Amino acid sequence: MAQEQAGARTGAAGQSRISLGALLRPGTDRTVIALYAITLLLVGFGLIMVLSSSSITSYLNDQGFFGGFWRQTMYAVIGLPIMLLAAALPIQFWKKWAWWLLGLGILMQLLVFTPLGIEVYGNRNWIQIGSFSAQPSEALKLALVVWVGTVLLRKEPLLGEMKHEIIPVIVPGAIIALGVVLLGRDLGTVLIMAAMVFGAMYFGGVSGKSLAVIAVGGLLAVVFFVVTSQNRLDRLFGHASGNEDYSGLGWQPLHGLWALAGGGLFGVGLGGSKAKWSWLPAADNDYIFAIIGEELGLIGALLVIGLFIALTVVMLRVITRARDRFGKAVVGGILVWIVGQAFVNIGVVIGIFPVLGVPLPLISAGGTALIACLAAIGVVISIARDGAQYQAELAAAGAGSPGRNSRTR
């Protein structure tokens, strides 16, 4: 009897080891580790560049040379545990609370229209409580993409019919979420959110006909909001008040290009930027890529681009291995959000796009943006872990099928 019990315990332990081995096989392990590694590299690199690019302005603001760096480090210390927590949560958590998270995100965004709201560069998209400031739209991005994935999963049997693909994802969901941000006149953030929703729907399997209708409608909306704003027309067509005035719309892009050009192939050396000496506005934020190009040259700039391309490849792998439509849509939306915003930011700096006021994800100075991006990466890791388990289940089911067993015998 004792031998039988011992044998049973041994068998259970062996089964447990086999199951654990299936979940942690090298292919799966590399995907999750790659997500952590690329994220940490981007955040670490960002802290170094924030230290360099913000040192002068921090000193001029009586915060010492390290003021901006310590502030960004504090946000990273807050954001990394949030990423780990989000990664540890099962994806069922996000499906269960998606509606509540979206509602909370919209309510937080509405706070910008209360006495807590403040205006920055003409956009009312911030709240401030004492010395603490935050951008609620960053949290709304994550809530919105999780909600879109949840809705697409629940409506899966009805997908293919345009009305079910558009309602309620676009009408009224996305329109309300984007509308409360647009009320604060932050068109740059709205464009990123719109692209994120479109990406989530594309990777979530929405039909091409519905996507085409959404794309045309979105394009018409962008044209309308641009032509009805003289400031946006100036940014788009370069009809600024002049490049000779620090407050002119042409000053920032011009000096950003000068900084990039001054870096050459290998750069002037870390910390050696001239543009950060109050010549380039938002040197540690929207235009940090210009400082990267100036100090680290073309090599440093290509390194950053390479890291975002690597992140794209890893996220695409997570999408292909996801268990269901929810995982594919959410990771696809986050991919467009983070990587898409990165290349929009870079495009602004090199002069391809007009100035939109969006930071370089995981690198630029900015607490709310960093924390939100880290939380989003955590959700991607959670879906990647579930996808690994799903692939292990499929492999186990295939190994136990009658045809496989007969061939083995």
N, C-alpha and C positions, 0 to 999 in steps of 0.2 A: 504493500500500500504506500509506504513511504517512498519507494522507488518510483511509483506511478505519479505521486504528487511532485516529486523532484523533476520527473520527466516533463510534467505539464508546465511547471515553472520555467524549465529550460526552453520549452517550445514557445511559451508566451514571450520570453525574453528575446528569443531568436526572431519571432514575428515582429516584435517592436523594433529590433535593430534593422530588419529588412525594410520596414516602413520608413524609418528615419533615414536610412540610406537612400531610399527612393526620393525623398523630399530634398535631400541635400546632395544629390549627385552633381558632378562637376558642372554640367551645362546649366543647371538651375542656379547653382551657387555663383557662377560668374555673372549672371544677369543682375542679381541683387547686389552683389559686391560692386559691380560696375556703377550702378546707380549711386551707391554711397560714395565711391571713390571720386567720380566725376563731380558730384555735388560738393564734396569737401574741398576738392581742388579749386573749384570756382569760388567758393566762399573764402578760402584761405588766400587765393590770389587777389580777390576783391578787397580783403582787409589790408593787404600790402599796398594796393593802389589807392585806397581811400586814405591811408596814412600819408602817402606821398602827395596826392592831389589836394587834400584838405588842409595841409599843415599851415600854409600861409594865411588862408582865410580864417582858420581857427585862431591863429595868433592875433590877427587883426580884430577879431571879435572877443578878445580877452579870455580865450579858452585855452591858451597855450598851444604849442605846436601839435599836441596829441589829442586835443579836444574832440575833433571829429572821429579820430581813430577809436578812442575809448568808447564813444557813443555807439559806433557801428559794432564794435566788439561786444558790447552789452546786448545789442539786438541779436547778434549771432549766438550768444550764450543762451538767450531766451528761445530763439528759433530752432536750434538743433535738438533740444529735448522734445519740442513740439513735433518735429519731424519724426523722431524715434517713436513717440506715442502714436502718431498717425499711422506709422508703418506697422505697429504692433496690433492695431485695432483690426478686427475682421471686417471684410467688406460689407457684411450684413449691417454693421453699425451705420455705414454711410447711406445704405439704401433705406434704413428705418427712419433716419432723422433728416433726410434730404429736404423735405418740405419745410420742416422747422428751421433748418439752417438757412434756407433761402429767405424765409420770412424775417429771420433775425438779421440777415445781411441787408435786406432792404430797409428795415427799421434803423439800423446803424447808419446807412447812407443818408437817410432823412435827417439825421442829426446835424448835417452840415448846414441845414437851413434854420437851425435854432441858434440861440446866442453862443453856443459852443463852436459854431462853424466859423472858419476864417478863410480869407481869400489869398491865394498865392498865384502871382503872375496872371491875374485876371480870372483864374478858375477857383470856384468855391467848392473844393473837393476835400477839405481838411477839417478836422475838429481839434480843438486844443483845450486841455484841462490843466491849468497851471503851466508847468514847463513841459508837460507831455503833449505831443501832437501825434495824430494818426490819420491815415487815409483809409476810410471805411471801404472804398471801392475795391481795395486789394482783397479784403476778406470776402466781399461780394462775388468776386471772380470765382473763388474756390467753391462757394456755396452754389453758384449758378451752374457750374459745370457738373457738379455732383448731382444736382437736381435734374439736369437734362438727361444724364445717363440713367437715372432712376425712372423717369417718365418713358424714355424709349424702351426700357426693359419691360415695363408694365404694359405698354401698348404694342408689344412685339407682334401679336397675332393680327393687328390692324395696320401694321406698316405696309406701305405700298399704296395706300389710299391717301391722297394729298391732304385732305382735311384732317386726318388723324396724325399725319406727320407734322403739320404746322400748328395744330391746336393740341395741347396748350403750350408747346415748346416755344413757338414764336409769338403766337397770340393767345393769351396775353403775357406769358412768362417773360420771355426775353425783352419784349417791348417795355414792360414795367421796369425790369432791372436796369436796362440800358437808359431808359427814360429818366430815372431819378439821378443817374450820373450826368446825363446830358443837361439836366436842369442847372447843374453847376458849371456848365459851359466847358467841360473837360472832354473835348471831342477826341483827343488822342487816346484816352483810356477807353472811351466808347468804341473806337475802332478796334482796339485790341480785344475787347470783350465780344464784339460782334464776330470777329474772326475766330475766336475761341468757340463760340456757340456753333458756328458753321463747321469748324473742324470736328467738334463732338458729334454733330449730326452726320457728317461724312463718314467718319470711322465707325459710327453707330449703325450704319447700314441704311440710312434714309435714301430714298430713290433719287436718281439723277434729275428727274423732272421737278421734284419739290426743291432740290438744291438750286436748280437754275432759277426758279421763281424767286427764291429767297435771295439769291445773289443779285438779281436784277433789281429787286425791291430795295435791297441794302445800298446798292450803287446809286440809285435815284435819291435815296435819303441823304447819302453823303454829299451829293452834288447840291441838294437843296440847302443843307446846313452850311456848306462852304460859301455859296453865292449870296447867302443872306447875312454874312458876316464880313465886314471890311477887313478886320484883323486876320481872318483866315485866308482871305484872298491875297493879302499882302504876303503872308507866309508862303502861300502856294506859288505865287508868281514873282516873288522877290521885290514887290513894290514897297520896300521898307522906307523908313524915314532917313535912311542913309547908313553907310558903314563907318562914318567918322565919329558917331555918337555911341557911347557905351550902352545907352538905352535903346538904340536903334535895332530893328529886327534883323538887319543884315550883319550886325557886329558879331554875334555869337557863331553863326555858321562860317563866316570868313576866318575868324581866329581859330576855329576848330580845324579848318583845312590847313592853316598855316602851321599849327602844332603838329599835325600828321606829317606834313611835308618836311618839317624840321627834323623829324626823327630818322629819316633815311632808312637804311636796311637794319642797322643794329641799335639805333636810338642814341640819345645823348647820355644815357645812364639813369638808373633808378634814382629818383629824387632830383634830377637835373632839369626838370621842365622849366621853361620860361613863361609859358602860357598860364600856369597856375598862379603867377604873381599878379593876380587881379586883372589879367588881360582876358581870360576866358570865363564867362559866367557859367555857373553850375559845373565847374571843372571836376568835382567829385561826384556828380550825380549824372545828369543827362549826357554830359560830354566827357565822361571819364574815359571813353574809348579813345578820344583824341589825346589824352595824357598818356595812355598806354602806348599809342603809336609814337608819340614824341619821345618818351623815355626808353621804351624797349624796341622801338623800330618796327619794321615790317614783320620781323620774326616774332615779336611779342604779340602783335595784332593777329597774325595767323594762328598763333597758339590758342588765343581766345576763341577764334572762329572754329578751330579744330575741336576744342572741348565741347562746343555747342553741337557740332556735327556728330561727335561721338555720343552725346546725350540723345540726339535724334535717333541714331541707330539702335541704341539700347531700348528706348521707349517704343520704337516700332516692333522690336522683338517682344516686348511685354504685350503689345496689342495682339500680335499673332498668337500668343499663348494664353490669352485671357479666357476665362471660363464662359463668359456670356457677353451680351450686348452692352451691359452696364460698364464692364471693365474696358471694353474697346472704346466706348464713347468717352468715358472720363479721361483715360490716358491720352486719347487723341486730342481732346480739348485742352488738356494741360500741356501737351506737346506744342500745340499751336500757340498757346498763351506764352510759355516761357521761351521756347526757341524762336517762335515767330516774333515776339517782342524784341528779342535780342537782335535779330537781323533788321528789324525796323529801326531800332536805336542806332545800329551801325550804319544803316543806310542814311539816316539823318546826318550823322557825323561826316560821312564822306560825300554828302551833297546829293544823294539820289532822291531822298524824300524831303519835304518841307519840315521845319521844326515842329514836332508833335508833342514834345514834353513828356516822353516816356523813358524811364531809366533802363539801364542794362541789367537784366535780372541776375541776382545772386552776386553781382559785382558792385554796382553803383551804391553810393551812400543812400540810406533810407531805411528806417526800421520796419515800417509796416510792410513795405514791398518785400524785404528780405524774409520776414517771418512768414508772410503768406506764401511765398515761393517755396520755402522749406517745408511748410505744411503740405503744399501740393505735391512735392516730391515724396513726402511720407505716404500720401494716399497712393501714389504710383507704386511705391514699394509694397504697400499692402496688397494691391491688385497683383503685383508680380509674384508675391508669395503664394497668393491663392491660385494664380495661374500655374505655378510650379506644382502645387498639390493636385490641381486638375490634370496636368500632364502625367503625373505619377499614377493617378487613378486610371487614366486611359491606358497607360502602359500595363498596369496590373490587370485590367480587364482584358486586354489583348493577350496577355500571357496565359490567362485562365480560360480562354475560349476553347471550345471543343476542337476546332480545326487546328489550333496551335498545339494542343495536347496530343492530338493524333500524330502530327508531324514529329513531335518530340519523341513519342514512343517508337 
